[in-house]
Amino acid sequence: GRLAEPRGVARAGDGTVAVADFGHHRVQLFDAELRFLRQWGGEGGEPGQFRQPSDVAFGADGRLYVADTWNGRIQMFRPTG
């Protein structure tokens, strides 16, 4: 759960917290008590990769939306990543 330049933070209805980790080109997920759960991403332009994600938001359906800055897109993920 180490972060480098965290940018966007969002909390889901169940308390899960997502963080856009701008410096590591990934998204990290924490439980309601802020214990590290998992991460995904890495630098690149393929689906599931990022070039400096800058914000995150949970939709009403529980999906996570990530603003992928330098790839110029929004990526959508199921709650499992």
C-alpha positions as CSV (number, residue, x, y, z in Angstrom):
1,G,0.0,0.0,0.0
2,R,2.8,2.5,-0.7
3,L,1.7,5.6,-2.7
4,A,3.6,7.9,-4.9
5,E,1.7,11.1,-5.7
6,P,-1.8,10.0,-4.7
7,R,-4.3,12.2,-6.5
8,G,-8.0,11.1,-6.6
9,V,-9.7,9.3,-3.8
10,A,-13.2,7.8,-3.7
11,R,-15.2,5.8,-1.2
12,A,-17.7,3.1,-2.2
13,G,-21.0,2.5,-0.5
14,D,-19.4,-0.5,1.4
15,G,-16.5,1.7,2.7
16,T,-13.9,0.5,0.2
17,V,-11.5,3.3,-0.7
18,A,-9.8,3.6,-4.1
19,V,-6.8,5.8,-4.7
20,A,-5.4,7.0,-8.0
21,D,-1.6,6.5,-7.6
22,F,-0.4,9.0,-10.1
23,G,3.3,8.4,-9.5
24,H,3.1,4.5,-9.8
25,H,0.6,4.5,-12.7
26,R,-1.8,2.3,-10.8
27,V,-5.0,2.2,-8.6
28,Q,-4.9,0.9,-5.1
29,L,-7.9,-0.4,-3.1
30,F,-8.3,-0.3,0.7
31,D,-11.0,-1.7,2.9
32,A,-13.2,0.5,5.2
33,E,-10.4,0.4,7.9
34,L,-7.9,1.6,5.2
35,R,-6.1,-1.8,5.1
36,F,-4.5,-2.5,1.7
37,L,-6.5,-5.0,-0.4
38,R,-5.0,-5.0,-3.9
39,Q,-3.7,-2.9,-6.7
40,W,-3.7,-3.0,-10.5
41,G,-2.3,-1.2,-13.4
42,G,1.2,-0.3,-14.3
43,E,2.6,2.1,-16.9
44,G,1.3,1.6,-20.4
45,G,-1.5,2.2,-22.9
46,E,-3.2,-1.3,-22.9
47,P,-6.5,-1.9,-21.2
48,G,-5.9,-2.0,-17.4
49,Q,-2.7,0.0,-17.7
50,F,-2.4,3.8,-17.0
51,R,-0.3,6.8,-17.7
52,Q,-0.6,8.8,-14.5
53,P,-4.2,8.2,-13.3
54,S,-5.5,11.4,-11.8
55,D,-8.9,10.6,-10.4
56,V,-11.3,7.8,-9.4
57,A,-15.0,7.5,-8.8
58,F,-17.4,4.7,-7.9
59,G,-20.6,4.4,-9.9
60,A,-24.0,3.5,-8.4
61,D,-23.4,0.0,-9.8
62,G,-20.2,-0.4,-7.7
63,R,-17.9,-0.1,-10.8
64,L,-14.8,2.0,-10.5
65,Y,-14.1,4.7,-13.1
66,V,-10.5,5.9,-13.5
67,A,-9.4,9.1,-15.3
68,D,-6.3,7.9,-17.2
69,T,-4.6,11.3,-17.8
70,W,-2.0,10.8,-20.5
71,N,-3.9,8.0,-22.3
72,G,-6.8,10.5,-22.6
73,R,-9.5,8.1,-21.5
74,I,-11.7,6.9,-18.7
75,Q,-11.3,3.2,-17.8
76,M,-14.1,1.3,-16.0
77,F,-13.4,-1.7,-13.7
78,R,-15.6,-4.2,-11.8
79,P,-15.2,-4.1,-8.0
80,T,-12.8,-7.0,-8.3
81,G,-10.4,-5.0,-10.5
